[in-house]
């Protein structure tokens, strides 16, 4: 994937991790107001999914005809930590695919723990310029996950870098909300990205339960 896009992803992850810290959350082994220890608190389905496993859930055979590229390899990245606290916590699994030409492609699956947010809030955040704090334009995508949207990476758009982003809100059997993102550096249409997201959603079903 393009190095600029990787840098933006890393910055966004760091900012989100910082925003998820809290001095009021019980430390490991302590009890919360309900009397339950944090070890028994909510856990994430991502704990049982490695980044390398996530990479295998989208095949080169699907990527190559959709985007007109050759996939030469992939790199999985794990961010965050296991939720030793009830909330907040942040976990993500990311896969960057090496391609012979543009568009470059990356995928990301991240926890969205804040139940005060609506699904629309989650989608808005996926298309928000975190520097300008402005939501970029995107179109709703029907019949994909709980909710989905397609648009551009607003931060890279400011730098006049062509991108494509398809964000999909998912729910696990335990009602954990996650955000799946398929993004490219270099333009990609919804018709190109949708089959990639659909394959990922189908292969994630055993993980989501």
C-alpha positions in Angstrom: 0.0 0.0 0.0 1.1 3.6 -0.5 3.4 4.8 2.3 1.3 8.0 2.8 -1.8 5.9 3.4 0.1 3.7 5.8 1.3 6.8 7.7 -2.2 8.2 7.9 -3.5 4.8 9.2 -0.8 4.7 11.9 -1.5 8.3 13.0 -5.2 7.6 13.2 -4.6 4.4 15.3 -2.3 6.3 17.7 -4.9 9.1 18.2 -7.7 6.6 18.7 -5.6 4.7 21.3 -4.9 7.9 23.1 -8.6 8.8 23.2 -9.4 5.4 24.6 -7.3 5.8 27.8 -9.0 6.4 31.1 -7.8 7.0 34.6 -11.2 6.0 36.0 -11.1 2.4 34.7 -10.2 -0.3 37.2 -6.7 -1.7 36.9 -6.1 -5.4 36.1 -7.5 -7.6 38.8 -9.6 -5.0 40.4 -13.4 -5.2 40.7 -15.8 -2.7 39.1 -19.0 -1.3 40.6 -20.9 -4.5 39.8 -18.4 -6.6 41.8 -17.1 -8.4 38.6 -13.4 -8.6 38.0 -12.1 -7.1 34.8 -10.9 -10.5 33.7 -14.6 -11.5 33.5 -15.5 -8.3 31.6 -16.4 -7.9 28.0 -13.9 -9.5 25.6 -13.5 -9.0 21.8 -13.8 -11.6 19.1 -10.6 -10.1 17.7 -8.6 -11.8 20.5 -9.0 -15.1 18.6 -8.0 -13.7 15.2 -4.4 -13.0 14.3 -3.5 -10.4 11.6 -2.0 -13.2 9.4 -5.3 -15.1 9.6 -7.1 -11.9 8.7 -4.9 -11.5 5.6 -6.0 -15.0 4.4 -9.6 -14.0 4.4 -9.3 -11.9 1.2 -7.7 -13.9 -1.6 -5.4 -12.6 -4.4 -7.8 -14.4 -6.7 -10.5 -12.0 -5.8 -8.3 -8.8 -5.6 -6.5 -9.2 -8.9 -9.4 -9.2 -11.3 -11.3 -6.6 -9.3 -8.5 -4.1 -9.2 -6.4 -5.1 -12.2 -3.3 -5.7 -10.2 -1.0 -8.5 -9.2 -0.7 -9.3 -5.5 2.9 -10.0 -4.6 2.5 -10.5 -0.9 0.8 -9.2 2.3 1.7 -8.0 5.8 -0.6 -8.4 8.8 -0.5 -5.9 11.7 -2.1 -6.2 15.1 -2.8 -3.0 17.1 -4.2 -2.4 20.5 -4.3 -4.9 23.3 -6.7 -7.4 24.8 -9.5 -5.7 26.7 -8.4 -6.1 30.4 -10.9 -3.4 31.1 -14.6 -3.4 30.4 -14.4 -0.1 28.4 -12.8 1.5 26.7 -10.5 -0.7 24.6 -9.2 -0.7 21.1 -8.2 -3.7 19.0 -7.6 -3.9 15.3 -6.3 -6.3 12.7 -4.9 -4.8 9.5 -3.6 -6.3 6.3 -1.6 -4.4 3.7 -1.3 -6.1 0.3 1.7 -5.5 -1.9 0.6 -5.0 -5.5 2.6 -4.5 -8.7 0.9 -1.2 -9.5 -1.8 1.1 -8.2 -4.3 0.9 -6.7 -2.7 -0.4 -3.5 -5.1 -2.1 -1.1 -5.4 -2.5 2.6 -8.0 -3.9 4.9 -8.8 -3.3 8.5 -11.1 -4.7 11.2 -11.4 -2.7 14.4 -13.5 -2.7 17.5 -16.2 -0.1 18.0 -17.0 -0.4 21.7 -19.0 2.8 22.4 -22.6 1.8 22.4 -23.6 5.5 22.7 -22.6 5.8 19.1 -25.1 4.8 16.4 -24.1 2.9 13.3 -24.3 6.1 11.4 -21.9 7.7 13.9 -19.4 4.9 13.2 -19.7 5.3 9.5 -19.3 9.1 9.8 -16.1 8.6 11.8 -14.7 6.3 9.0 -14.9 9.2 6.6 -13.9 12.0 9.0 -10.8 14.1 8.5 -9.3 13.8 12.0 -7.3 17.0 11.6 -10.1 19.2 10.4 -12.8 17.2 12.3 -15.0 17.3 9.3 -17.0 14.4 7.8 -16.3 13.8 4.2 -19.0 12.9 1.6 -19.9 9.2 1.3 -22.8 7.2 -0.1 -24.7 4.6 1.9 -24.3 1.0 0.5 -27.3 -1.2 1.0 -27.4 -5.0 1.8 -23.8 -5.2 3.2 -23.3 -5.8 6.9 -25.3 -3.9 9.4 -24.6 -0.6 7.6 -22.0 0.4 5.0 -20.7 3.4 3.2 -18.4 4.2 0.2 -16.3 7.3 -0.4 -12.8 8.7 -0.3 -10.2 8.9 2.5 -10.9 12.6 3.4 -7.3 13.3 4.6 -5.7 12.0 1.5 -8.3 13.8 -0.6 -7.0 17.0 0.8 -3.6 16.1 -0.6 -5.3 15.3 -3.9 -4.5 11.6 -3.6 -7.1 9.4 -5.3 -8.5 6.8 -2.9 -11.5 4.5 -2.4 -12.9 3.4 0.9 -15.7 0.9 1.7 -16.6 0.8 5.4 -18.8 -1.9 6.8 -20.3 -2.0 10.3 -20.6 -5.6 11.6 -22.0 -7.2 14.7 -20.8 -10.4 16.4 -23.2 -13.0 17.9 -22.3 -11.5 21.3 -23.4 -8.1 19.9 -19.9 -6.6 19.7 -19.7 -4.0 17.0 -16.8 -3.8 14.7 -15.8 -1.8 11.6 -14.5 -3.5 8.5 -12.7 -1.2 6.1 -11.4 -2.0 2.6 -9.4 1.0 1.2 -7.2 1.7 -1.7 -4.5 4.2 -2.6 -5.4 5.0 -6.2 -9.0 5.2 -7.3 -11.3 2.3 -6.9 -15.1 2.2 -7.5 -17.7 0.8 -5.3 -18.2 -2.0 -7.9 -14.6 -2.9 -7.6 -14.5 -2.8 -3.8 -17.8 -4.5 -3.0 -16.8 -8.1 -3.9 -13.7 -7.7 -1.8 -15.8 -6.7 1.2 -18.4 -9.4 0.6 -15.6 -12.1 0.6 -14.3 -10.7 3.9 -17.7 -10.6 5.5 -18.4 -14.2 4.5 -15.0 -15.4 5.8 -15.5 -13.5 9.0 -18.7 -15.3 9.9 -17.1 -18.1 11.9 -15.2 -15.4 13.9 -18.2 -13.3 14.5 -20.3 -16.4 15.5 
